[in-house]
Amino acid sequence: VQLQAFGGGLVQVGGSLRLSCAVSGRIFSTNIMAWYRQAPGKQREFVAVITSGLSTNYADSVKGRFTISRDNAKNTVYLQMNSLKPEDTAAYYCNADIVPYAGNRGIFWGQGTQVTVSS
């Protein structure tokens, strides 16, 4: 099982980016999918989560600006980020609660994708 995140980049204040994270491998089911971020010198923090039933929850710092969504057929989770601020600069990580066909259910993480917001 692998998660691959992409879509990061350099954007100006007020701009937008869309991150994607695709799950690959022999998967029986993918349950909760989420995004976290980690800025230099800070702990990794929760950003947004979406259940298999499409319920969502967001960190207060991104509510109204970020939207998490998923395509269950593609086993992909997205993070649409609008009205970006310098404090959104971080490496963004996706994770998912996955039941593989072989092996144990667990939380799998993707590699980070860097988002840099310039002022």
FIKOLZA-1660 file (N, C-alpha, C; in steps of 0.1 Angstrom, whole numbers, plus 5000, padded with zeros to 4 digits):
% residues 119
   i   px   py   pz ch aa at
   1 5009 4988 5000  A  V  N
   1 5000 5000 5000  A  V CA
   1 5009 5012 5000  A  V  C
   2 5006 5022 4991  A  Q  N
   2 5013 5034 4990  A  Q CA
   2 5004 5046 4989  A  Q  C
   3 5007 5057 4995  A  L  N
   3 5000 5070 4992  A  L CA
   3 5010 5079 4986  A  L  C
   4 5006 5086 4975  A  Q  N
   4 5015 5095 4969  A  Q CA
   4 5008 5108 4968  A  Q  C
   5 5014 5119 4974  A  A  N
   5 5008 5132 4974  A  A CA
   5 5015 5141 4964  A  A  C
   6 5008 5149 4958  A  F  N
   6 5014 5159 4948  A  F CA
   6 5005 5171 4947  A  F  C
   7 5010 5181 4940  A  G  N
   7 5002 5193 4938  A  G CA
   7 5008 5205 4946  A  G  C
   8 5018 5204 4954  A  G  N
   8 5023 5215 4961  A  G CA
   8 5031 5224 4952  A  G  C
   9 5035 5236 4958  A  G  N
   9 5042 5245 4950  A  G CA
   9 5043 5259 4957  A  G  C
  10 5048 5268 4949  A  L  N
  10 5049 5282 4954  A  L CA
  10 5038 5290 4949  A  L  C
  11 5031 5297 4958  A  V  N
  11 5019 5305 4954  A  V CA
  11 5020 5318 4962  A  V  C
  12 5014 5329 4956  A  Q  N
  12 5013 5341 4963  A  Q CA
  12 5002 5342 4973  A  Q  C
  13 5003 5351 4983  A  V  N
  13 4992 5353 4992  A  V CA
  13 4979 5355 4985  A  V  C
  14 4969 5348 4990  A  G  N
  14 4956 5349 4983  A  G CA
  14 4953 5339 4972  A  G  C
  15 4964 5332 4968  A  G  N
  15 4962 5323 4957  A  G CA
  15 4956 5309 4962  A  G  C
  16 4956 5300 4952  A  S  N
  16 4950 5287 4954  A  S CA
  16 4959 5276 4950  A  S  C
  17 4958 5265 4956  A  L  N
  17 4964 5252 4952  A  L CA
  17 4955 5241 4954  A  L  C
  18 4956 5230 4947  A  R  N
  18 4949 5218 4949  A  R CA
  18 4958 5207 4951  A  R  C
  19 4958 5201 4962  A  L  N
  19 4966 5189 4965  A  L CA
  19 4959 5176 4962  A  L  C
  20 4966 5166 4958  A  S  N
  20 4960 5153 4955  A  S CA
  20 4968 5142 4963  A  S  C
  21 4962 5132 4966  A  C  N
  21 4968 5120 4973  A  C CA
  21 4962 5108 4968  A  C  C
  22 4969 5100 4961  A  A  N
  22 4964 5087 4955  A  A CA
  22 4969 5075 4963  A  A  C
  23 4960 5066 4966  A  V  N
  23 4963 5054 4972  A  V CA
  23 4964 5043 4962  A  V  C
  24 4975 5035 4963  A  S  N
  24 4977 5024 4954  A  S CA
  24 4980 5012 4961  A  S  C
  25 4978 5000 4955  A  G  N
  25 4981 4987 4961  A  G CA
  25 4968 4979 4961  A  G  C
  26 4969 4967 4967  A  R  N
  26 4957 4958 4968  A  R CA
  26 4950 4962 4980  A  R  C
  27 4939 4969 4978  A  I  N
  27 4932 4975 4990  A  I CA
  27 4918 4970 4990  A  I  C
  28 4913 4965 5002  A  F  N
  28 4900 4961 5003  A  F CA
  28 4890 4973 5006  A  F  C
  29 4895 4982 5015  A  S  N
  29 4887 4994 5017  A  S CA
  29 4895 5005 5022  A  S  C
  30 4891 5017 5020  A  T  N
  30 4898 5029 5025  A  T CA
  30 4887 5037 5033  A  T  C
  31 4890 5039 5045  A  N  N
  31 4880 5045 5054  A  N CA
  31 4883 5060 5055  A  N  C
  32 4887 5065 5067  A  I  N
  32 4890 5079 5068  A  I CA
  32 4903 5083 5061  A  I  C
  33 4902 5094 5054  A  M  N
  33 4913 5100 5047  A  M CA
  33 4915 5114 5053  A  M  C
  34 4928 5118 5054  A  A  N
  34 4930 5131 5061  A  A CA
  34 4943 5138 5055  A  A  C
  35 4943 5151 5058  A  W  N
  35 4955 5159 5055  A  W CA
  35 4961 5165 5068  A  W  C
  36 4974 5164 5069  A  Y  N
  36 4981 5171 5080  A  Y CA
  36 4992 5180 5074  A  Y  C
  37 4997 5188 5082  A  R  N
  37 5008 5197 5077  A  R CA
  37 5018 5199 5088  A  R  C
  38 5030 5202 5084  A  Q  N
  38 5041 5204 5093  A  Q CA
  38 5050 5216 5088  A  Q  C
  39 5050 5227 5096  A  A  N
  39 5059 5238 5092  A  A CA
  39 5072 5236 5099  A  A  C
  40 5083 5242 5094  A  P  N
  40 5096 5241 5099  A  P CA
  40 5096 5244 5114  A  P  C
  41 5102 5236 5122  A  G  N
  41 5103 5238 5137  A  G CA
  41 5090 5236 5144  A  G  C
  42 5080 5231 5138  A  K  N
  42 5067 5229 5145  A  K CA
  42 5063 5215 5144  A  K  C
  43 5053 5211 5152  A  Q  N
  43 5048 5197 5152  A  Q CA
  43 5038 5196 5141  A  Q  C
  44 5037 5184 5136  A  R  N
  44 5027 5181 5126  A  R CA
  44 5013 5184 5132  A  R  C
  45 5004 5190 5124  A  E  N
  45 4991 5194 5128  A  E CA
  45 4980 5189 5119  A  E  C
  46 4969 5187 5124  A  F  N
  46 4957 5182 5116  A  F CA
  46 4952 5194 5108  A  F  C
  47 4948 5191 5096  A  V  N
  47 4942 5201 5087  A  V CA
  47 4927 5198 5084  A  V  C
  48 4925 5186 5078  A  A  N
  48 4911 5182 5074  A  A CA
  48 4910 5167 5073  A  A  C
  49 4898 5162 5075  A  V  N
  49 4895 5148 5074  A  V CA
  49 4882 5146 5067  A  V  C
  50 4881 5134 5060  A  I  N
  50 4868 5131 5053  A  I CA
  50 4866 5116 5055  A  I  C
  51 4854 5112 5058  A  T  N
  51 4851 5098 5060  A  T CA
  51 4847 5092 5047  A  T  C
  52 4845 5079 5047  A  S  N
  52 4841 5072 5035  A  S CA
  52 4826 5076 5032  A  S  C
  53 4819 5081 5041  A  G  N
  53 4806 5086 5039  A  G CA
  53 4805 5101 5035  A  G  C
  54 4817 5107 5034  A  L  N
  54 4819 5121 5029  A  L CA
  54 4816 5131 5040  A  L  C
  55 4816 5127 5052  A  S  N
  55 4815 5137 5063  A  S CA
  55 4829 5143 5064  A  S  C
  56 4829 5156 5067  A  T  N
  56 4842 5163 5068  A  T CA
  56 4844 5171 5081  A  T  C
  57 4856 5174 5084  A  N  N
  57 4859 5182 5096  A  N CA
  57 4872 5189 5093  A  N  C
  58 4874 5201 5098  A  Y  N
  58 4885 5210 5095  A  Y CA
  58 4891 5216 5108  A  Y  C
  59 4904 5219 5107  A  A  N
  59 4910 5227 5117  A  A CA
  59 4904 5241 5116  A  A  C
  60 4903 5248 5128  A  D  N
  60 4897 5261 5128  A  D CA
  60 4905 5270 5119  A  D  C
  61 4918 5269 5118  A  S  N
  61 4927 5278 5110  A  S CA
  61 4924 5277 5095  A  S  C
  62 4917 5267 5090  A  V  N
  62 4915 5265 5076  A  V CA
  62 4901 5265 5072  A  V  C
  63 4892 5265 5082  A  K  N
  63 4877 5265 5079  A  K CA
  63 4873 5277 5070  A  K  C
  64 4865 5274 5060  A  G  N
  64 4861 5284 5051  A  G CA
  64 4871 5287 5039  A  G  C
  65 4883 5282 5040  A  R  N
  65 4893 5284 5030  A  R CA
  65 4897 5271 5023  A  R  C
  66 4897 5260 5030  A  F  N
  66 4901 5247 5025  A  F CA
  66 4889 5238 5023  A  F  C
  67 4890 5230 5013  A  T  N
  67 4879 5220 5011  A  T CA
  67 4885 5206 5008  A  T  C
  68 4882 5196 5017  A  I  N
  68 4886 5183 5014  A  I CA
  68 4875 5175 5007  A  I  C
  69 4880 5167 4998  A  S  N
  69 4870 5158 4990  A  S CA
  69 4877 5145 4986  A  S  C
  70 4870 5136 4982  A  R  N
  70 4876 5123 4978  A  R CA
  70 4868 5117 4966  A  R  C
  71 4875 5109 4959  A  D  N
  71 4869 5101 4948  A  D CA
  71 4872 5087 4952  A  D  C
  72 4861 5080 4957  A  N  N
  72 4863 5066 4962  A  N CA
  72 4867 5057 4950  A  N  C
  73 4862 5059 4938  A  A  N
  73 4865 5050 4927  A  A CA
  73 4880 5051 4924  A  A  C
  74 4886 5063 4926  A  K  N
  74 4900 5064 4923  A  K CA
  74 4909 5063 4935  A  K  C
  75 4903 5061 4947  A  N  N
  75 4910 5060 4960  A  N CA
  75 4919 5072 4961  A  N  C
  76 4914 5084 4959  A  T  N
  76 4921 5096 4959  A  T CA
  76 4914 5107 4968  A  T  C
  77 4922 5114 4976  A  V  N
  77 4917 5125 4984  A  V CA
  77 4923 5138 4979  A  V  C
  78 4916 5148 4980  A  Y  N
  78 4920 5161 4975  A  Y CA
  78 4919 5172 4986  A  Y  C
  79 4927 5182 4984  A  L  N
  79 4926 5193 4993  A  L CA
  79 4927 5206 4985  A  L  C
  80 4915 5213 4983  A  Q  N
  80 4915 5225 4976  A  Q CA
  80 4918 5236 4986  A  Q  C
  81 4928 5244 4984  A  M  N
  81 4932 5254 4993  A  M CA
  81 4931 5268 4986  A  M  C
  82 4922 5276 4992  A  N  N
  82 4920 5290 4986  A  N CA
  82 4924 5300 4997  A  N  C
  83 4925 5312 4992  A  S  N
  83 4929 5324 5001  A  S CA
  83 4941 5320 5010  A  S  C
  84 4951 5315 5003  A  L  N
  84 4963 5310 5011  A  L CA
  84 4970 5322 5018  A  L  C
  85 4975 5319 5030  A  K  N
  85 4982 5328 5038  A  K CA
  85 4996 5323 5040  A  K  C
  86 5005 5332 5044  A  P  N
  86 5019 5328 5047  A  P CA
  86 5020 5317 5057  A  P  C
  87 5011 5318 5067  A  E  N
  87 5011 5307 5078  A  E CA
  87 5006 5294 5073  A  E  C
  88 5002 5293 5061  A  D  N
  88 4998 5280 5055  A  D CA
  88 5011 5273 5049  A  D  C
  89 5022 5279 5049  A  T  N
  89 5034 5274 5044  A  T CA
  89 5038 5262 5052  A  T  C
  90 5039 5250 5046  A  A  N
  90 5043 5238 5053  A  A CA
  90 5044 5226 5043  A  A  C
  91 5049 5215 5048  A  A  N
  91 5048 5203 5041  A  A CA
  91 5035 5196 5044  A  A  C
  92 5027 5193 5034  A  Y  N
  92 5014 5187 5036  A  Y CA
  92 5015 5172 5034  A  Y  C
  93 5009 5165 5043  A  Y  N
  93 5009 5150 5043  A  Y CA
  93 4995 5145 5043  A  Y  C
  94 4993 5134 5035  A  C  N
  94 4980 5128 5036  A  C CA
  94 4981 5114 5043  A  C  C
  95 4970 5110 5049  A  N  N
  95 4970 5097 5055  A  N CA
  95 4957 5091 5053  A  N  C
  96 4956 5078 5054  A  A  N
  96 4943 5070 5052  A  A CA
  96 4943 5058 5061  A  A  C
  97 4931 5055 5066  A  D  N
  97 4929 5043 5073  A  D CA
  97 4925 5032 5063  A  D  C
  98 4933 5022 5061  A  I  N
  98 4932 5013 5050  A  I CA
  98 4931 4999 5055  A  I  C
  99 4923 4991 5049  A  V  N
  99 4922 4977 5051  A  V CA
  99 4928 4970 5038  A  V  C
 100 4940 4965 5038  A  P  N
 100 4945 4959 5026  A  P CA
 100 4940 4945 5025  A  P  C
 101 4942 4939 5013  A  Y  N
 101 4938 4925 5011  A  Y CA
 101 4948 4916 5018  A  Y  C
 102 4960 4920 5019  A  A  N
 102 4970 4912 5027  A  A CA
 102 4976 4921 5037  A  A  C
 103 4977 4916 5049  A  G  N
 103 4983 4925 5060  A  G CA
 103 4972 4930 5069  A  G  C
 104 4976 4938 5078  A  N  N
 104 4967 4944 5088  A  N CA
 104 4962 4958 5084  A  N  C
 105 4950 4961 5089  A  R  N
 105 4944 4974 5088  A  R CA
 105 4954 4984 5095  A  R  C
 106 4955 4995 5090  A  G  N
 106 4964 5005 5096  A  G CA
 106 4963 5019 5090  A  G  C
 107 4969 5029 5096  A  I  N
 107 4970 5042 5091  A  I CA
 107 4983 5043 5083  A  I  C
 108 4981 5046 5070  A  F  N
 108 4992 5047 5061  A  F CA
 108 4994 5062 5057  A  F  C
 109 5007 5066 5056  A  W  N
 109 5010 5080 5053  A  W CA
 109 5017 5081 5039  A  W  C
 110 5014 5093 5033  A  G  N
 110 5021 5096 5021  A  G CA
 110 5033 5104 5024  A  G  C
 111 5042 5107 5014  A  Q  N
 111 5053 5116 5016  A  Q CA
 111 5047 5130 5015  A  Q  C
 112 5054 5139 5020  A  G  N
 112 5050 5153 5021  A  G CA
 112 5051 5160 5007  A  G  C
 113 5042 5170 5005  A  T  N
 113 5043 5178 4993  A  T CA
 113 5044 5193 4999  A  T  C
 114 5054 5200 4995  A  Q  N
 114 5056 5213 5000  A  Q CA
 114 5047 5224 4994  A  Q  C
 115 5041 5232 5003  A  V  N
 115 5034 5244 4999  A  V CA
 115 5041 5256 5005  A  V  C
 116 5044 5265 4997  A  T  N
 116 5050 5278 5001  A  T CA
 116 5042 5289 4997  A  T  C
 117 5038 5298 5006  A  V  N
 117 5030 5309 5003  A  V CA
 117 5038 5322 5005  A  V  C
 118 5041 5329 4995  A  S  N
 118 5049 5341 4995  A  S CA
 118 5041 5354 4997  A  S  C
 119 5046 5363 5004  A  S  N
 119 5039 5376 5006  A  S CA
 119 5045 5387 4999  A  S  C
% end
